[in-house]
Amino acid sequence: MLVLFEGFGLILLALWIFCIFDVITTDPSSCRALPRTAWLIIVILLPDLGSIMWLLAGRPRSVPVRADFEVPRRSPGPDDDEEFLQGLRDRAESQRRRAREQKPDEEV
């Protein structure tokens, strides 16, 4: 039974340390409900409750909440550009043509 409480205590300690570092590294403008300094004091003075409060009410949302948010579009690769591919085909064909023209000279 004691091992169970020690394991739970270690989990709470890890959560507390995570939350302290999370508060410190969070951009001050993205903290919710309270300023970052207040969150840091709450998390340090009330380890378990403060950590849970930070995760639920203070931590920035991971997904921006904006109506005009658009997913950035993928840049087209060279294989999507038909003009580029045509240029490659033309260059390959001219190299083949030159190779055929030089081959009879080498056999003589």
N, C-alpha and C positions, 0 to 999 in steps of 0.2 A: 504494500500500500504506500509505503514511503517513497518507493521508486516512482510510482505514478505521480505523486505530488512533486517530486524533484523534476520529473520530465515536464510537467505542466508549468512549473516555475521557470525552467529553462526556455520554454516556448514564450512565456510572457516577457522574460528578459530580452529575448531576441526581438520580439515585437516592439518593445520599448526602445531598444537601440535603433532598430530600423526606422521607427517614427521620428526619433530625434534627428537622425541624419536626413530623413526625408523632409522634415520641416526646414532644416538648415539649407538644404540644396534647392528648395523650391523657390521659384521667382516670387518676390514679394507682391508683385501686382496680380499674380494668379491665385493667391490664397483666398479661400472663401470664408465668409462670416466674420473673421477677425484678422487683425494684422499678424504678420508672421512672428513678431516678437511675442505677442500674446499667446499664440499657439505654442511657441517654444516653452514659455513659462508653464502653461497648462500641462504639456506633455511631460516636462521634467518634474513638476510638483505632484501630479496625479498620474503615476506611471500607467496603470492599467486602464483606468477610465479616460485619461487624457489621450492615450494612444488610440483607443476606440473612437473617441470623439473626433480626433484628427482625421482618421480614415473615413469616417462617415460624413463629417460636416466641414472639414477644413481643407482637405486635400483637393488639388485642382482636378477637374474632370479630365479623363484621358482623351475624350473626343470633344472637339470644339463644338459649342452649342451656338451655331450661327446659321441663319436661314440662307445666307448667300454663299455658304461654304461649298466649294466644288472640289472633287477629287482631281489632283493634277493629272494631266494626260501624259501618256507615255510618249517619249520622243520616238519618231519613226526611225527605224534602223535602215541601213543602206539597202537591205534586201526588200524594203517596202517601196523604194524609189524606182519607178519604172525607167526613168531617164538614166539613172546611174547603171542599172542592169543592162540597158541597151548599149551604153558606152563600153561596159565590160565585154559584151558579146562582140561588138565591132572590133575592139582591140584584140580579142582572142582570134577572130577570123583573119585579121591582118597579119598576126604572128604566124598562123597556119599557112597563109598564102606565101609569106616570105620564106618559110621553111620548105615549102614545096618548090619554090623557085630556086633555092640554093641547093637542093638535093641533086638535081642532074649535074650541076657543076662539080660536085664532090666525087661523083662516080667516075668521071672522065679521067 
